[in-house]
Amino acid sequence: MGKKIEIIELDEIDSTNEFCKRMNFESDVIVTAKRQLRGKGTNGRSFASDEGGLYVSVMKRYENFDFANTFSIMINACVAVCKTLKSLGLKPRVKWANDVLVGGKKICGTLIENRLGADNVCTSVVGMGINVNNVLPEELKDIATSVCEQKGKFYSVDKVRAKLIKYLGKEYTVADYKKFIDWFGQRVLLERNGEVTEAIALDVDADGNLVCQINGQVKKISSAEMRLKLQCKSI
């Protein structure tokens, strides 16, 4: 992030992303909360946010940030989360485009909300929710996990937060992002509006497109078009 950034720590809030948007801070901030009452996931889904998890939003303002470079915002969030989890002795993997898995289950979700100008990004709010010690709802136990579950012991959420904030202070590349992908060359499923297409994942390009082979043809797929399903339990 370069310049010093203000950190705001809250006990409870509806959503750290919504808080950032309401406050409309004039400078860059990181907002953390111990619990979210109405945590947000992608596509309007709710995100379980009980105490014991780590809920963080980063709000940044930009000047002359080309819309074509928005994937870099996702890269920085995902890699920071992965490095945090790796520092705890876990083996995180990125599930394109912005979920992080451990042991085949989702341990962190990321929600990015950009405010756009004519052809630039004016503001980004990046929300990250890491399952640390929080007890997961019964209906999520087959597809989600936590640091505590994976390591068999409780971790200090404050220490995990400090690690994440440290890693969020750096800039990363698509090469850093791809270090946490181990499914290139594998058969995957792509879903759109309930229809599933089989493909072989080849790469993720600098714009964030999934490069894959479908019916013998190499194609580029955006995350707005299709949702990736790895050959494990669906997230």
Order of alpha helices (4+ residues) and beta strands (2+ residues): beta-alpha-beta-beta-alpha-beta-beta-beta-beta-alpha-alpha-alpha-beta-beta-beta-beta-beta
